Amino acid sequence: MRGKRIKITESLFPNYLFIKFNPEEIHTTTIRSTRGVSHFIRFGLYPVIVPDNIINELKSAFKQEIVAPKTASIR
């Protein structure tokens, strides 16, 4: 339909995956060997730990919806 507005969802962090795991149960090499995973974000030798409250804020506050502008129909 020409001129119809559509909602587009864009990632705030494209190509990033936030995961929560217990390193005592699952080793980082197990995760790194998963297809599509290239590396962890690290500070020195240790992967960055993002606190749950930050993840929750990102989920709620930064959810953005972009609506494409209505286009003029050509007849």
C-alpha positions in Angstrom: 0.0 0.0 0.0 1.5 3.3 -1.1 1.5 6.0 1.6 1.0 3.6 4.5 3.0 4.3 7.6 5.1 1.5 8.9 6.9 0.9 12.1 10.6 0.0 12.0 12.5 -1.3 15.0 16.2 -0.6 15.0 18.8 -2.1 17.3 20.4 0.2 19.8 23.5 -2.0 19.7 23.6 -3.7 16.3 25.5 -7.0 16.2 25.9 -7.1 20.0 24.4 -9.8 22.2 24.0 -9.3 25.9 24.1 -12.7 27.7 23.9 -13.7 31.3 25.7 -16.9 32.4 27.5 -18.4 35.3 31.2 -18.8 34.4 31.5 -21.6 37.0 29.0 -23.7 34.9 29.6 -22.5 31.3 33.1 -21.6 30.1 33.6 -18.6 27.8 35.1 -20.9 25.2 31.7 -22.7 24.9 30.0 -19.4 24.1 32.8 -18.2 21.8 32.5 -21.5 19.8 28.8 -20.6 19.0 28.2 -19.7 15.4 28.1 -15.9 15.0 30.0 -15.1 18.2 33.3 -13.5 17.5 34.5 -12.2 20.9 33.6 -10.7 24.2 33.9 -7.1 25.1 36.7 -7.0 27.7 38.5 -4.8 30.2 41.9 -6.4 30.1 41.5 -10.1 30.7 38.0 -10.0 32.0 34.7 -9.8 30.1 32.6 -6.7 30.9 29.7 -7.4 33.3 26.7 -5.1 32.6 24.5 -4.9 35.8 20.9 -6.1 35.5 19.6 -2.6 36.3 21.4 -1.2 33.2 20.1 -3.9 31.0 16.5 -3.2 32.3 16.9 0.5 31.6 18.2 -0.2 28.1 15.2 -2.4 27.5 12.6 0.1 28.6 14.0 3.6 28.1 15.7 3.2 24.8 13.1 1.2 22.9 12.7 3.4 19.9 10.2 3.1 17.2 10.7 5.0 13.9 7.7 5.6 11.8 8.4 6.2 8.1 6.9 9.5 6.9 3.8 9.3 4.8 4.7 9.5 1.1 2.7 11.4 -1.5 0.8 9.1 -3.8 1.5 9.5 -7.5 -1.4 9.0 -9.8 
